[in-house]
Each structure stands twice: as C-alpha cells, then as structure tokens.
C-alpha cells in the first residue's frame, strides 16, 4: 500500500507536523505501507519519521501575499522554480504510482503546480485515489472563494478528487458552507475532528523542575511558543516588557521557545532583553509537548497545530493570533474563545497593561471550560480510517521506472 503526500510549507511547521502524524498513524496500523512525502520546508525532514516513510525535497518557496510567491533560497525567477517543482512532482507521482495521493491544503498546489501530477495520475494510474486534506480554517471566506475561483481550485476539486477530509468540526466552522463548495464537492467532504500529533509528553516533571527549582514556593511557570516562529517577535517582545510588573505582583517564571524561523536579528534582540530578566530563550525544544504539560499557562499564536497540542493538555492557554495577512488565526482564536477552550488577546489591543491582565486571568482559578463543551480531538484516527477505506484489498505490482516526460 503506497501513500504519496504533497505538502507545501515553506516557512512553517504546521503542515509538516500534521502530514507526518498521518503517515505515522497509517504505518502503525499497516506496517507494510510505504509513504513518500513531497515537501519544500527549508528544514527538510524536521520531524522524526517512521520506517517506510521518506521525503522528496522541492526547492523552497513562500507566499508573499495572495497570488504572489517567491523562492526562499534560489536567486531565480519564480516561473523557473515553479517549473522545476511542477516537473519533480509529476515525475515522482508517475514513478511511485501511489494507491492514494493525499494533497495537503492546496487543491491544485501552489499556483497550480500540482495539476500536471493530478492529470497524469488520472490518465496513467487511474486506480490511484485522490484525497484533499484541509485544516478547519484557511482564511476569510471572501478571500478563499475569490482565490479558489480565480485560480481554478473549485474546478480541480470537482474534476480530480475522490474525497475531501476536513481536519475540524462542522459545528465549529462549516468549511463546505463558508467556502461555498459546489454541491458535487460538498458531498465528498468528511469532517474528521481536529488532528493532534500521536506523540505523548515524555518528561513534563523534569521540565517544570528545570525552570522552577530554586524559585520561591508557588512560582507559576509560563511558556511562550509560536510554532515555526516567523511572526513570533511582535508577541514575545511585549511579554518581556511586561514581565517585571508581573513579577512584582506574583511569583512567575517564564521560558520562551522562538521557533526555527524567527529571523536571527529578532532572536538576538529577544535574547539580549531576556538576559537581564533571567528568562531562557530557546530556538527549538526536543519535546514541546512536555513544555506545554509542565506549564501553568501557555502563551502562543493561534496556529492549527500549536492550538491542538495545547487543547490536548489541561494547561490553560492565552492565544494571541497573528494580525495578518490571513484571517485564519483570528477566526480560530475567536471561535475557540467563544466555546471557553482558550483565552485570547487581540494583537492590536496588546500592551503591557492588557497583557498583564490576560496573563493574571490565565493563571487564576476562574477560567473554566463550558460544561459539556470539549473539542473533538480524534481527527488523526478518523482521517487515517478514511484513507484506509479507499485502499485496494489486493496489492499492485512493483512500479516500473517511467522517465521524466514519459
């Protein structure tokens, strides 16, 4: 059983984390499965993979704004880089001959680069099942409907895909309705619930002891993190500025995890400011789940994976969504706050006073989840079961090499 995954995640970790979790869960249930991920993160294979899972690295690109992309490292025009990526994806698909192609997030790939691969699989390997996987919230409905119409995404969903998996809950955000999926596509949609990594925290007690040993009794541990961290600085600097006033009122220890994509100049500035406050500033940590579990409060952006990892724990969270350019994080933070799952602070209202008040509230006893309201965090198992349901019962012969362009 062969699964191919397409994941575009030039300056983030969320898509990579989610697709790696899906691959690991499939291989755990079917150890003879083979998974090949085509992705473009500058970090390469950042997360630990399972046996029988490998990667093909594409030249990295990033989205500057809607409809505007650029290469991350290569000093080449985007058209050249896009053509290379398009041919690589098509060649891999044609030679690997997957039972299932799982496309993450982009129905037709970045600027349509996936379309040749979708077409060649439909004609040369018609038994391949094509599945689109979408996180719960992508952007504001008016933005997505306009872009998908302009770029041909709706047409791609109708023409190519057998199934559309939504990693979220319909009662929280009805993706099919919000993004106006055509009736034929809406019938293919399956809401899985939210996808969390299957990894469990390994040493939360050790983490807590590391940062609170020697502190006064009753010291609370606050952990600030932001996934990849490309946009974390505007959240983390005000936190350092507010820390002295907070510590004057309550016993508090703070540790920051910037993420690997925070620009070096911003990271050095944080480290310089944090040194006088005795705040550890880490780039990455080997077990972020233990940091979440060890904390009395987690302060984070409202990215999908970070939010789900927090919700899986019992740790209170203060989410400060990034202000833009996408409305994704603002929407998620608002909807989850409405259900009492997290506290939120609008980034445009963030200053020393509002931040201190929000942190004090998060560390208090008055925060509670509304009775009977819990997020459905079973999305990983549900998504994999949907994939397995499409797999053939009889294995195919080994793939034969097809030269590029064949």
C-alpha positions in Angstrom: 0.0 0.0 0.0 1.6 3.2 -1.2 0.6 6.7 0.1 2.1 9.9 -1.5 1.6 13.2 0.3 2.0 16.6 -1.1 2.6 19.3 1.5 3.7 22.9 0.8 5.0 24.5 4.0 7.9 26.9 3.1 8.1 28.9 6.3 6.1 26.9 8.9 5.9 23.6 10.7 2.1 23.0 10.8 1.5 21.2 7.6 4.6 19.1 8.1 3.6 18.1 11.6 0.1 17.1 10.5 1.1 15.1 7.5 3.9 13.4 9.4 1.4 12.3 12.1 -1.0 10.9 9.5 1.9 9.0 7.8 3.0 7.6 11.2 -0.5 6.5 12.2 -1.1 4.7 8.8 2.2 2.8 9.1 1.4 1.9 12.7 -1.9 0.3 11.6 -0.4 -1.2 8.4 3.3 -1.7 8.9 3.8 -2.8 5.3 2.7 0.6 4.0 5.1 2.9 2.2 4.7 6.6 2.4 6.5 9.2 0.3 6.1 12.9 1.1 6.9 15.6 -1.4 7.5 18.8 0.6 9.5 22.0 0.5 10.4 23.1 4.0 13.9 24.6 4.3 14.4 22.5 7.4 14.0 19.3 5.3 12.9 16.3 7.4 12.4 18.2 10.6 10.2 15.7 12.4 11.1 12.1 13.2 9.7 9.8 10.7 8.5 6.2 10.8 10.1 3.2 9.0 8.9 3.1 5.3 8.5 6.9 5.2 10.8 9.1 3.2 10.8 12.6 1.7 11.4 14.3 -1.7 12.6 17.9 -1.1 11.3 20.5 -3.5 13.0 24.0 -3.9 11.5 26.1 -1.1 9.0 28.9 -1.9 7.0 31.2 0.3 3.8 33.2 -0.2 4.4 37.0 -0.1 0.7 37.7 -0.4 -2.3 36.1 -2.1 -1.3 35.1 -5.6 2.3 36.3 -5.1 5.1 33.8 -4.4 8.9 33.8 -4.4 11.8 31.3 -4.0 13.2 31.2 -0.5 16.8 30.4 -1.3 17.4 30.2 -5.0 18.1 33.5 -6.8 15.9 32.6 -9.7 12.6 33.8 -11.1 9.5 32.2 -9.6 8.5 30.9 -13.0 11.7 28.9 -13.2 11.4 27.5 -9.7 7.7 26.7 -10.3 8.5 24.7 -13.5 11.2 22.7 -11.6 8.8 21.9 -8.8 6.0 21.0 -11.2 8.1 18.5 -13.1 9.5 16.9 -10.0 6.1 16.4 -8.5 4.8 14.9 -11.8 7.8 12.6 -12.1 7.5 11.3 -8.5 3.8 10.6 -8.9 4.3 8.8 -12.2 7.1 6.6 -10.9 5.8 6.0 -7.3 2.3 5.1 -8.6 0.6 5.7 -5.3 -2.6 3.9 -4.2 -3.5 7.2 -2.6 -2.3 10.8 -3.2 -3.1 13.0 -0.1 -2.9 16.6 -1.0 -2.5 18.9 2.0 -4.2 22.3 2.0 -3.9 23.3 -1.7 -6.3 21.7 -4.1 -4.2 22.4 -7.2 -0.8 23.1 -5.4 1.0 26.4 -5.1 -0.1 28.4 -8.1 -1.4 25.3 -9.9 1.9 23.3 -9.8 0.1 20.1 -8.8 -2.3 20.0 -11.8 0.1 18.1 -14.2 0.6 15.4 -11.5 -3.2 15.1 -10.9 -3.8 14.8 -14.6 -1.1 12.1 -15.2 -2.4 10.0 -12.3 -6.0 10.2 -13.6 -4.8 9.0 -17.1 -1.8 6.8 -16.5 -2.6 5.4 -13.0 -6.5 5.7 -12.9 -6.7 3.4 -9.9 -5.0 6.0 -7.7 -7.4 7.6 -5.2 -7.0 11.3 -4.8 -7.8 12.9 -1.4 -7.7 16.5 -0.4 -6.9 17.3 3.3 -7.9 20.7 4.6 -7.4 22.3 8.0 -10.5 23.7 9.6 -9.9 27.4 8.8 -7.8 28.6 5.8 -8.7 32.3 5.6 -11.7 34.7 5.5 -14.4 33.2 3.3 -14.4 36.1 0.9 -10.7 35.7 0.4 -10.8 32.0 -0.2 -13.8 32.0 -2.5 -12.2 34.7 -4.7 -8.8 33.0 -4.9 -10.2 29.5 -5.5 -12.4 30.8 -8.3 -9.6 32.8 -9.9 -7.0 30.0 -9.6 -9.3 27.1 -10.6 -9.3 25.3 -7.3 -13.0 24.6 -7.4 -12.6 23.0 -10.8 -9.7 20.9 -9.5 -11.8 19.7 -6.6 -14.7 18.7 -8.8 -12.6 17.1 -11.5 -9.9 15.2 -9.6 -10.7 14.4 -6.0 -12.5 11.3 -4.7 -12.6 12.6 -1.1 -12.1 15.8 0.9 -11.1 15.4 4.5 -11.6 18.4 6.8 -9.4 18.4 9.9 -12.0 20.1 12.1 -15.6 20.1 13.4 -18.5 21.2 11.3 -20.3 22.7 14.3 -17.3 25.0 14.9 -16.6 26.0 11.3 -18.6 24.6 8.4 -15.9 24.7 5.8 -18.2 23.5 3.0 -20.7 26.2 3.6 -18.2 29.0 4.5 -16.1 28.5 1.4 -19.1 27.7 -0.9 -18.0 24.3 -2.1 -20.1 23.2 -5.2 -22.7 20.6 -4.3 -20.7 17.8 -6.0 -17.6 18.6 -3.9 -19.6 19.1 -0.7 -20.8 15.5 -1.0 -17.2 14.3 -0.9 -16.5 16.2 2.4 -15.8 14.3 5.6 -15.3 16.2 8.9 -12.7 14.2 10.9 -12.3 16.3 14.1 -9.1 18.0 15.0 -5.8 16.3 14.3 -3.2 16.1 17.1 0.2 14.5 17.0 0.2 11.0 18.4 3.4 11.7 20.4 3.0 11.9 24.1 4.9 14.2 26.6 8.0 12.4 27.8 9.2 14.4 30.8 7.0 17.3 31.9 8.1 16.9 35.6 11.7 17.3 34.6 10.9 20.4 32.5 9.0 22.0 35.4 11.7 21.3 37.8 14.3 22.7 35.4 12.7 26.1 35.4 11.2 26.4 38.9 13.8 24.6 41.1 15.3 27.2 43.5 12.4 29.6 42.9 10.0 30.6 45.7 7.3 28.2 46.6 4.2 28.7 44.5 6.1 30.0 41.5 4.0 29.7 38.3 5.6 28.6 35.0 4.6 30.4 31.8 5.8 29.0 28.5 5.6 31.2 25.4 5.8 29.5 22.0 4.8 30.1 18.4 5.4 27.1 16.2 7.8 28.0 13.4 8.2 31.5 14.9 8.4 33.6 11.7 5.9 36.0 13.2 6.5 35.5 16.9 8.7 38.5 17.7 5.7 41.0 18.0 4.2 38.7 20.6 7.3 37.9 22.6 8.9 41.3 23.0 5.9 42.9 24.8 5.8 39.8 27.0 9.4 40.6 28.1 8.5 44.2 28.6 5.5 43.3 30.8 7.4 40.7 32.9 8.9 43.0 35.6 5.5 44.4 36.5 4.0 40.9 36.5 6.7 39.5 38.8 6.2 42.4 41.2 2.7 41.1 41.8 3.1 37.3 41.7 5.9 34.6 41.6 6.4 33.9 37.9 9.0 32.1 35.8 9.0 32.5 32.0 10.6 30.4 29.2 10.4 31.3 25.5 10.6 29.0 22.5 11.1 31.2 19.5 10.8 28.6 16.7 13.4 27.9 14.0 12.0 30.5 11.5 12.3 33.6 13.7 14.8 36.0 12.0 18.2 35.9 13.6 18.2 39.7 14.4 14.9 39.4 16.2 16.0 36.3 18.1 19.2 38.1 19.2 17.2 41.1 20.4 15.0 38.9 22.5 18.0 37.0 24.0 19.6 40.3 24.9 16.5 41.7 26.6 15.8 38.3 28.3 19.3 38.0 29.7 18.7 40.7 32.3 15.4 39.2 33.3 16.9 35.7 33.6 14.4 34.3 31.0 15.7 31.3 28.9 15.2 31.8 25.2 15.3 28.6 23.3 15.1 28.2 19.5 13.5 24.8 19.5 13.0 22.1 22.1 13.0 18.3 21.6 9.7 17.8 23.4 7.4 20.8 23.1 4.5 18.7 24.5 6.3 18.3 27.8 6.7 22.1 27.9 3.0 22.5 27.4 2.2 19.9 30.1 4.6 21.4 32.6 3.3 25.0 32.3 0.7 26.7 34.3 -0.1 28.9 31.3 0.9 28.7 27.6 1.1 31.9 25.6 1.0 31.2 21.9 -0.1 32.2 18.4 -3.2 30.5 17.2 -1.7 28.3 14.5 -3.6 25.0 14.0 -1.0 22.5 15.4 0.1 24.6 18.3 -3.5 25.2 19.3 -4.4 21.5 19.1 -1.3 20.4 21.1 -2.4 22.8 23.8 -6.0 21.7 23.8 -4.9 18.1 24.2 -3.4 19.0 27.5 -5.2 20.5 30.5 -3.0 23.6 30.5 -4.7 27.0 30.2 -3.8 28.9 27.1 -3.7 32.6 26.1 -3.8 32.8 22.3 -2.5 36.0 20.6 -3.3 35.4 16.9 -1.1 37.0 14.3 -2.7 40.1 12.9 -2.4 39.1 9.3 -2.1 38.7 6.4 -4.5 35.8 6.8 -7.6 35.9 8.9 -7.1 32.2 9.9 -5.7 32.6 13.3 -8.0 35.5 14.3 -11.0 33.4 13.3 -9.8 30.3 15.2 -9.0 32.2 18.3 -12.4 33.9 18.3 -14.3 30.7 17.8 -12.4 28.7 20.3 -12.7 31.5 22.9 -16.4 31.6 22.4 -16.5 27.9 23.5 -14.4 28.6 26.5 -11.5 26.4 25.3 -8.9 29.2 25.4 -8.4 32.8 26.4 -7.5 35.3 23.7 -6.0 38.7 23.3 -6.3 40.8 20.2 -2.8 41.7 18.9 -4.0 45.2 18.1 -5.0 45.7 21.8 -1.8 44.2 23.2 0.2 46.4 25.5 1.8 46.0 28.9 -1.4 46.5 30.8 -3.7 44.3 28.7 -1.1 41.6 28.5 -0.5 41.6 32.3 -4.3 41.4 32.9 -4.7 38.5 30.4 -1.8 36.6 32.0 -3.1 37.1 35.5 -6.5 35.8 34.4 -5.0 32.8 32.7 -3.1 31.9 35.9 -6.2 32.4 38.1 -8.8 29.8 39.1 -11.7 31.5 37.4 -11.1 30.1 34.0 -13.1 27.0 33.1 -14.3 25.2 30.0 -18.0 25.4 29.5 -19.8 22.3 30.8 -20.2 19.6 28.1 -18.1 21.6 25.6 -14.9 19.8 24.5 -13.2 19.8 21.2 -13.2 16.7 19.1 -9.5 15.7 19.0 -10.0 12.4 17.3 -9.2 13.7 13.8 -6.0 11.7 13.3 -7.6 8.3 13.7 -10.7 9.4 11.7 -8.6 10.7 8.8 -6.4 7.6 8.6 -9.5 5.4 8.7 -11.0 7.3 5.8 -7.7 6.8 3.8 -7.6 3.1 4.6 -11.2 2.7 3.4 -10.0 3.7 -0.1 -7.1 1.3 -0.2 -7.3 -1.7 -2.5 -7.6 -5.1 -0.9 -5.2 -6.6 -3.4 -1.7 -5.2 -3.8 -0.4 -4.0 -7.1 2.8 -5.0 -8.8 6.0 -3.1 -8.1 6.2 0.3 -10.0 8.3 0.4 -13.2 10.5 3.3 -13.8 8.9 6.0 -16.0 11.4 8.5 -17.4 10.5 12.2 -16.8 8.2 13.4 -19.5 7.1 9.8 -20.4 
